[in-house]
Every structure is written in C-alpha cells, then in structure tokens.
Amino acid sequence: MNTAPLKGKTVFITGGSRGIGRAIALRCARDGAHVVIAAKTSDPHAKLPGTIHESAREIEAAGGRALAIQMDVREEEQVAAAIARTVETFGGIDILVNNASAIQLTDTAGTDMKRYDLMHGVNTRGTFVTTKHAMPHLAKGSNPHVLMLSPPLDMKEKWFSPHVAYTMAKYGMSMCVLGFAGEFRRHGIGVNALWPRTTIATSAIKYVVGDQLMQMSRTPEIMADAAHAIFCKNSRQFSGNFLIDDSFLASEGVTDFLPYRVDPTKPLAPDFFVPDEMVPPKGVKGGI
C-alpha cells in the first residue's frame, strides 16, 4: 500500500492561508506533495491569523515543498501568472483546489452591490477563471483532480431565501463542478465538490460568530482527510460527485469521528446546504 500517494504531485490551492485550505495543504504536504498557496493574505490580518508565508513554512515543516503566491482570484492576469509560475517551478499541476470564497449572509435589502460583486467575483468567477487557466496543465497531469469546496445543488427555497446573493455565488461554484465534470471527462480530469455536514472550526467562524459555535464544530482536518481521499481516487472513474465530508469518509472505511470534534461534550451544529436526503452515516462514533 502506498503510504504517500501524493508524493511529488503538485497541488494548487486558492485561499489556503488559513482554515480548510490550510488544512488540505498540510495533509497533502505530509505525503511529500508540492503545494502552492495562492491567496491574498501576504501580511498579517488584524483579526484573522495566517498568511501565505506562514502556511508555506508549515508545508515545508510537514514534509512538502511550498510555493507562496500572493494572488487575487478576481484578477485574471494574477491567476494566469500564478499558474505559469507554478508550472515553471514544479513542472505542472496535478490537483487544483478551488477553496477561495467570500461570504455574507444578508437578505436582499441588506446586501450592497459591492459585496454582491465580491462574492460572485471570488466564488463563481474565481473558480471558473482559475480552472480555465489550470485545465491545460491538469490535462497533462498525473491522475488530475479539481476539487470545489461547494455544496450539492439542492434547489430548495430554504437555501436561497435567507441570503439569495451568497447562495447564488456558492451554487455557481457547484454548477462549475457539474459542467467541468462533463467537459473535462475526455481529458481524464476528475471534478468533484466537497461540503461539510457540520460547521467547521476556523478563525473566520470564531471572528464572525464566536467561541460558542466553534465548540460545536468539527475541525478542518475532517475536510482535509476527505479531500486527500478524493485525490487518491482514479480521476477517470471518480468525477461529478457532490460529497458530504462524513458520509464520504464513512464510505472509505472511517468509523470514528470523535477526533474531529472540537469539544466531544457539545452537540454538533449542522451546516447549511446539506440536502435532507443526504443523511448522516450510521454506526460511527462521534456522528451527528
């Protein structure tokens, strides 16, 4: 059994300076992967920890090779330059993780158009333009994958009415999954989506909502482990899937989810966008 299946693979992650993107980067690094952190945060944020340079140092310490690139995913020239620099440095791209995302959970009256444009520019457009420029290199990659951190397409009013603008922007990423999976199949590129069943304990959650929700969350490592398992799948046979983290990991043989809980004594807070029919896995420890 290959204990380091991503060794030598090049993984390009948008927005990987903190949170889930950082956790995925470190999980890939433990295999000896080449990991590119392409995000805006080069200098420390006033309230949120993590920069591209800090993530790069952690990647190197974990056993991977790192490349930190300051990039605004809304700017096509910056995206194209980052992809070109990655190929120049590591010789290609095997895995693309569209992780960068902007969020604001406001109703229509409370959403100014500047924020609307930001969410659509980062989420939907950023996913499209990054994938567009990475695709020719992925087509030459070894077992190439594209992963969107976006939800299943569940066209229910309850997901849209509280925050139409955000839902549209996030579902735009998922529509890219649906389209790219079919378009890129002839190139052998697997395109999938991954979404958490529960809230994930990130610094953004703590900053926006507070410590109480953090204690009712799972750690980013559950998403990182699920992403790693996706990357190990045969890209020609595993594509077009909308996956929920715990259900997918359970299908891969994981039975104990207690290590992913921030506080095992607290109930887990469910995330939104999880379809009613996608029920939690049965017969596991630490389930919801």
Secondary structure, 3 states (H helix, E strand, C coil): CCCCCCCCCEEEEECCCCHHHHHHHHHHHCCCCEEEEEECCCCCCCCCCCCHHHHHHHHHHHCCEEEEEECCCCCHHHHHHHHHHHHHHHCCCCEEEECCCCCCCCCCCCCCHHHHHHHHHHHHHHHHHHHHHHHHHHCCCCCCEEEECCCCCCCCHHHHCCCHHHHHHHHHHHHHHHHHHHHCHHHCCEEEEEECCECECCHHHHHHCCHHHHHCCECCHHHHHHHHHHHCCCCCCCCCCEEEHHHHHHHCCCCECHHHECCCCCCCCECCCCCCCCCCCCCCECCC
